[in-house]
Amino acid sequence: LQGCRAEDVRRIILTASGGPFHGHPEIDLTTVTRAQALAHPNWSMGEKISIDSATLMNKGLEVIEA
């Protein structure tokens, strides 16, 4: 996005693997426990990064960094 004019950007598509909640389209995220959010099926990234990933906060940070 750097060097682009805001009016030239029509949309931004963020992607995510689904993490520990992949395959649970009806899950009530208000009831998710810390342990569930930390149980990423593919890799161990440490607690902060795992929680940021599970809540998609990492995607917000990626947009800010861009």
VEXVEX-826694 format. One record per residue (C-alpha): z, x, y. Coordinates in steps of 0.001 Angstrom, whole numbers, plus 500000, padded with zeros to 6 digits. Layout:
<sites>
ZXY/...
</sites>
This chain:
<sites>
500000500000500000/500400502967502255/497594503063504786/496701499392504294/497026496738506932/499380493913505932/496673491323506606/494403493071504091/496921492586501252/496447489198499640/498964489581496826/501085492067494908/501490491807491145/504671493312489690/504773493940485953/507716494269483591/508168494716479839/510692491915479451/513501494211478402/516418492711476484/515398489155477417/511787489309476229/510968486308474099/513697484140475632/511806482026478198/514550479412478432/517496481821478735/520089480876481372/520492484151483228/523754482960484807/525406483251481376/524077486705480461/526751489296479774/526756492917480853/526453493965477205/523353491787476750/521712493249479853/522436496784478630/520882496152475195/517325497219476042/515244497159472840/513020500161473596/515060502852475305/518410503884476754/518223504516480478/521879504615481466/523909501678482730/522746501459486362/519040501756485580/519360499332482644/521034496684484823/518530497249487636/515742496871485078/517214493739483483/517584492044486886/514201493337488155/516025495112490992/514094498227489965/510857496417490874/512174495743494364/513076499407494714/509587500406493527/508017498261496249/510280499838498867/509348503321497617/505643502476497752/
</sites>
